[in-house]
Amino acid sequence: MGRFGTDENAHAPRDILFLIFRLYFLSMWGWHRWSLRISEDK
């Protein structure tokens, strides 16, 4: 049980990096679609 807790703590930074990467990817994808929509309106 103790080792499992230490493993969770070791994986915490990886989960945070994955969350940041996913948010960054979604924001870039949303910005791309938004810019395409504006270019189509013109």
C-alpha positions in Angstrom: 0.0 0.0 0.0 2.8 2.4 0.9 4.6 1.8 -2.4 1.4 2.4 -4.3 1.1 5.8 -2.7 4.7 6.8 -3.7 3.9 5.7 -7.2 0.9 8.0 -7.4 3.1 10.9 -6.2 5.7 10.0 -8.9 3.0 10.0 -11.6 1.5 13.4 -10.4 3.9 15.6 -12.5 3.2 13.4 -15.6 -0.6 13.9 -15.2 -0.1 17.6 -14.8 2.0 17.8 -17.9 -0.6 15.7 -19.8 -3.4 18.0 -18.7 -1.4 21.1 -19.8 -0.6 19.5 -23.1 -4.3 18.6 -23.7 -5.5 22.1 -22.8 -2.8 23.5 -25.1 -3.8 21.2 -28.0 -7.5 21.9 -27.6 -6.9 25.7 -27.5 -4.8 25.6 -30.6 -7.4 23.4 -32.4 -10.2 25.7 -31.4 -8.2 28.8 -32.5 -7.6 27.1 -35.9 -11.3 26.3 -36.4 -12.2 29.9 -35.3 -9.7 31.5 -37.8 -11.0 29.2 -40.6 -14.6 30.3 -39.8 -13.7 34.0 -40.0 -11.8 33.4 -43.3 -14.9 31.7 -44.8 -17.1 34.7 -43.8 -14.8 37.0 -45.7 
